[in-house]
Each structure stands twice: as structure tokens, then as C-alpha cells.
Amino acid sequence: MDHRVKIALVTGGSRGLGKNSALALARKGIGVVITYHTQQSHADEVIREIEQHGGTAAALQLDTSLVSSFDAFVSSLGDVLKTKWNRDSFDYLINNAGIGKNAPFPSTTEEQFDSLMNIHFKGVYFLTQQLLPLLADNGGIVNVSTGLTHFAMEGYSAYASMKGAVEVLTRYWAKELGKRGIRVNAVAPGAIATDFGGGTLRDNPQVNAHIASITALGRTGEPGDIGGVIASLCTHEMGWVNAQRIEASGGMVL
């Protein structure tokens, strides 16, 4: 059996669901590399919190919308893996980085569409492709999707469509990477009270109450409801779960 410390890469790990996932992974004894776009101070805080609890972690800057930057990022990741863990590979990739845009279909602009496409689909596709040489056999990929691919709410036609594409991609990757023992799954959170999309759900009591009213468990989601689900998919116990969309919404719109 391989007794090396497992390592996970979490994109967008400086806040929200990515931060919570990074902390949950670290609690399972998994080394964590997080990426941040602009908020290095927030990323540094996550690293400190992990290290204070005896874990190992590192942070790297990455713009997941800029495919031309991926070569340099992969090289930097290789250096960090060698320096921090004496590894030339990592075990789990969490494609989490993202932005939220609520725009009615009639007024969605090409700029908004392209921004969502570049971050949520094109970036995920080609970053994962370039990371494959560093991703260890018998590892795993978790793509963060959304409950909005299952239930529709006005204003999310572009965003949800990109996530729907990622869910299809999840199955194809599971098929093609299975020969290397790499499992690929998607986690689809429901509405979560974070700063995502401007923090509307977190900060607007009326919106919060509405979401709670259409959720079977009677409340809105919190980041802590999701990180553990993602981390659990990076364990031996979940080793036979593959090519699945796992919704974690508390039972929204049943």
C-alpha cells in the first residue's frame, strides 16, 4: 500500500467553498495546494490555519480563465510539490474556482457569457488536461457544479449551462481516465450563504428566507455543508464512487 501523504489541489481555495474544502481535506491528513486569483492575503490565512492544526499546505496564484498561463502554473506546482512534499505528483484535483453572474437571458451579454465559459468550462477543461502528467494514478478529480443544473431559477441560464457541460465532461473524464484508476465525480451544491455572486443569499434576509422555504431541511446551505462532501470523495471509503453527480442541497425544490 502507498503510505505517502496524499496531496490535493483546490482551485479557488482562498474563500468560500474552496476554503472549506481545503480545511476539510487537511483534517483528513491530506496535504493541500490552493490557488487564488487576486486575494493572496486570504490564501495566506488559509495556509496558516491549516498549518496551525498540524497540516501542510501551499498557495499559488492562478487565473483559471487564462489558458496561456497554465504552462507556467504547472511548472510552479511541480516545484512546490518537490520542495514541500518531495513528490513529483499530486493525488486529487478539486476544480472549484468560479464566479457567479445573475443575468436574465434576454440581456445576457457576450462578454458575460465568455467570462463564464472561460472560467467554468474552458479553463476547467484545459487546466485539467495540462495537469494530467502530475496527477497520480489511482487519484481523483472532483468538479464543483451547481444544483441549478437540476432545478431552474431565473437569471442563471449561462452559468448553469456551463456547469451542465462540466457534468457531461465529468462522465467522459471518468470513462477516459478510468484506465489510470482515476475517479471523476461532480458535487452540485445548492444555494450556499457565501460571498459568491455578491453575497446576495448571505446578506439578504428575504432571499435567505425564500431559499430556506423551498429546502426540505428548512435552511440555506453553509460552506461547512459542502467541504466535507468534497473531501470525502478523496478517501479510500469512496473509492468505488465514479462518474456521479452528487447533489448537496439539503433537498432544494423537491
Backbone hydrogen bonds, N-H to C=O, Kabsch-Sander energy under -0.5 kcal/mol:
donor,donor_aa,acceptor,acceptor_aa,energy
3,H,1,M,-0.6
8,A,31,G,-3.0
9,L,92,Y,-3.0
10,V,8,A,-0.5
10,V,33,V,-3.0
11,T,9,L,-0.6
11,T,94,I,-2.3
13,G,10,V,-0.7
13,G,35,T,-2.0
14,S,35,T,-0.5
15,R,12,G,-0.5
18,G,15,R,-0.8
19,K,15,R,-1.7
20,N,16,G,-2.3
21,S,17,L,-2.5
22,A,18,G,-2.4
23,L,19,K,-2.4
24,A,20,N,-2.2
25,L,21,S,-2.6
26,A,22,A,-2.2
27,R,23,L,-1.9
28,K,24,A,-0.7
28,K,25,L,-0.9
29,G,26,A,-2.0
30,I,25,L,-1.9
31,G,6,K,-3.1
32,V,56,T,-2.1
33,V,8,A,-2.8
34,I,58,A,-2.6
35,T,10,V,-2.0
36,Y,60,L,-1.6
40,Q,38,T,-1.6
43,A,39,Q,-1.9
44,D,40,Q,-2.8
45,E,41,S,-1.6
46,V,42,H,-1.7
47,I,43,A,-2.2
48,R,44,D,-2.5
49,E,45,E,-2.3
50,I,46,V,-2.3
51,E,47,I,-2.6
52,Q,48,R,-2.5
53,H,49,E,-0.8
53,H,50,I,-0.7
54,G,51,E,-1.8
55,G,50,I,-2.5
58,A,32,V,-1.8
60,L,34,I,-2.3
62,L,36,Y,-2.6
64,T,62,L,-0.7
66,L,63,D,-1.9
67,V,65,S,-0.8
69,S,66,L,-1.9
70,F,67,V,-1.7
73,F,69,S,-1.8
74,V,70,F,-2.8
75,S,71,D,-1.9
76,S,72,A,-2.3
77,L,73,F,-2.8
78,G,74,V,-2.2
79,D,75,S,-1.8
80,V,76,S,-2.2
81,L,77,L,-2.7
82,K,78,G,-1.8
83,T,79,D,-2.6
84,K,80,V,-3.1
85,W,80,V,-0.5
85,W,81,L,-1.6
86,N,82,K,-0.9
87,R,81,L,-2.0
90,F,134,L,-2.5
91,D,7,I,-2.2
92,Y,7,I,-2.0
93,L,140,G,-2.3
94,I,9,L,-3.3
94,I,92,Y,-0.5
95,N,93,L,-0.7
95,N,142,V,-2.1
96,N,94,I,-1.5
103,A,101,K,-0.7
103,A,155,G,-2.8
107,S,104,P,-1.3
108,T,104,P,-0.8
108,T,105,F,-1.0
113,F,109,T,-2.4
114,D,110,E,-3.0
115,S,111,E,-2.2
116,L,112,Q,-2.2
117,M,113,F,-2.7
118,N,114,D,-2.9
119,I,115,S,-1.8
120,H,116,L,-2.8
121,F,117,M,-1.9
122,K,117,M,-2.6
123,G,117,M,-0.5
123,G,118,N,-1.6
125,Y,121,F,-2.8
126,F,122,K,-2.5
127,L,123,G,-2.5
128,T,124,V,-1.8
129,Q,125,Y,-1.7
130,Q,126,F,-2.1
131,L,127,L,-1.6
132,L,128,T,-0.9
132,L,129,Q,-0.7
134,L,131,L,-1.7
135,L,131,L,-1.2
135,L,132,L,-0.5
136,A,90,F,-3.4
136,A,134,L,-0.6
138,N,180,R,-2.3
139,G,136,A,-1.1
140,G,91,D,-2.4
141,I,183,R,-2.7
142,V,93,L,-2.9
143,N,185,N,-2.7
144,V,95,N,-2.3
145,S,143,N,-0.7
145,S,187,V,-3.3
147,G,189,P,-3.0
149,T,146,T,-1.6
150,H,147,G,-2.2
151,F,147,G,-2.1
156,Y,153,M,-1.2
160,A,156,Y,-2.8
161,S,157,S,-1.3
162,M,158,A,-2.0
163,K,159,Y,-1.8
164,G,160,A,-2.4
165,A,161,S,-2.0
166,V,162,M,-1.7
167,E,163,K,-1.9
168,V,164,G,-1.7
169,L,165,A,-2.5
170,T,166,V,-2.2
171,R,167,E,-1.2
172,Y,168,V,-1.7
173,W,169,L,-3.0
174,A,170,T,-2.2
175,K,171,R,-1.9
176,E,172,Y,-2.6
177,L,173,W,-3.1
178,G,174,A,-0.9
180,R,177,L,-1.9
181,G,178,G,-2.0
182,I,177,L,-1.7
183,R,139,G,-2.0
183,R,181,G,-0.6
185,N,141,I,-2.3
186,A,244,Q,-3.2
187,V,143,N,-2.2
188,A,246,I,-2.9
190,G,248,A,-1.9
193,A,221,G,-2.7
194,T,192,I,-1.6
198,G,195,D,-1.4
199,G,196,F,-1.2
202,R,194,T,-0.6
203,D,199,G,-2.6
204,N,200,T,-2.2
208,N,204,N,-2.6
209,A,205,P,-2.6
210,H,206,Q,-2.1
211,I,207,V,-2.4
212,A,208,N,-2.3
213,S,209,A,-1.8
214,I,210,H,-1.0
214,I,211,I,-0.8
215,T,212,A,-1.2
216,A,251,G,-2.7
217,L,250,G,-1.5
218,G,215,T,-2.2
221,G,191,A,-2.0
225,D,222,E,-2.4
226,I,223,P,-1.8
227,G,223,P,-1.8
228,G,224,G,-0.5
229,V,226,I,-0.5
230,I,226,I,-2.2
231,A,227,G,-2.7
232,S,228,G,-2.2
233,L,229,V,-1.1
233,L,230,I,-0.6
234,C,231,A,-1.8
235,T,232,S,-0.9
238,M,235,T,-0.9
239,G,236,H,-2.0
241,V,238,M,-1.8
242,N,240,W,-0.6
243,A,184,V,-2.2
246,I,186,A,-3.3
246,I,244,Q,-0.6
247,E,245,R,-0.7
248,A,188,A,-2.3
253,V,214,I,-2.7
